[in-house]
Amino acid sequence: MSQHPHSKLGLATGGTMVQIYQYLVDLLHKNQLDVSQIETFNLDEYVGLDAKT
């Protein structure tokens, strides 16, 4: 992300991603990562899926 500040980042849910997200948070707190231009989307969102499904 540092080399590609206009990146798109897909965010997944679940416990598998917790360590990766914590690593990113740590970088942010240390001001070692700028995410101001990064676009995110949630991988667990579905277009056109009935809400009752």
C-alpha positions as CSV (number, residue, x, y, z in Angstrom):
1,M,0.0,0.0,0.0
2,S,2.9,2.3,0.6
3,Q,4.1,1.9,-3.0
4,H,0.6,2.1,-4.4
5,P,-1.3,4.8,-2.4
6,H,-4.4,4.6,-4.6
7,S,-4.9,0.9,-3.9
8,K,-8.2,-0.9,-3.5
9,L,-8.3,-3.2,-0.5
10,G,-10.8,-6.0,-0.1
11,L,-11.6,-6.6,3.6
12,A,-12.7,-10.1,4.6
13,T,-14.5,-11.0,7.8
14,G,-13.6,-13.8,10.2
15,G,-10.8,-14.6,12.6
16,T,-8.3,-15.4,9.9
17,M,-7.8,-11.7,9.2
18,V,-7.4,-10.4,12.8
19,Q,-3.6,-10.6,12.8
20,I,-3.3,-8.8,9.5
21,Y,-5.7,-6.1,10.5
22,Q,-3.9,-5.7,13.8
23,Y,-0.6,-5.3,11.9
24,L,-2.2,-2.6,9.8
25,V,-3.5,-0.8,12.9
26,D,0.0,-0.9,14.5
27,L,1.5,0.7,11.3
28,L,-1.2,3.4,11.4
29,H,-0.5,4.2,15.1
30,K,3.2,4.5,14.3
31,N,2.4,6.8,11.3
32,Q,4.2,4.3,9.0
33,L,1.2,3.8,6.7
34,D,-1.0,6.4,5.0
35,V,-4.4,5.0,4.0
36,S,-6.0,8.4,3.1
37,Q,-6.1,7.5,-0.6
38,I,-6.9,3.7,-0.3
39,E,-10.4,2.6,-1.3
40,T,-11.8,-0.4,0.6
41,F,-14.7,-2.8,0.0
42,N,-16.1,-5.6,2.0
43,L,-15.7,-9.1,0.4
44,D,-18.8,-10.4,2.3
45,E,-21.2,-7.9,0.6
46,Y,-23.4,-9.4,-2.1
47,V,-25.3,-7.4,-4.7
48,G,-28.8,-8.7,-5.6
49,L,-29.0,-11.3,-2.9
50,D,-32.3,-11.4,-1.1
51,A,-32.0,-10.2,2.5
52,K,-33.9,-13.3,3.7
53,T,-31.4,-15.7,2.1
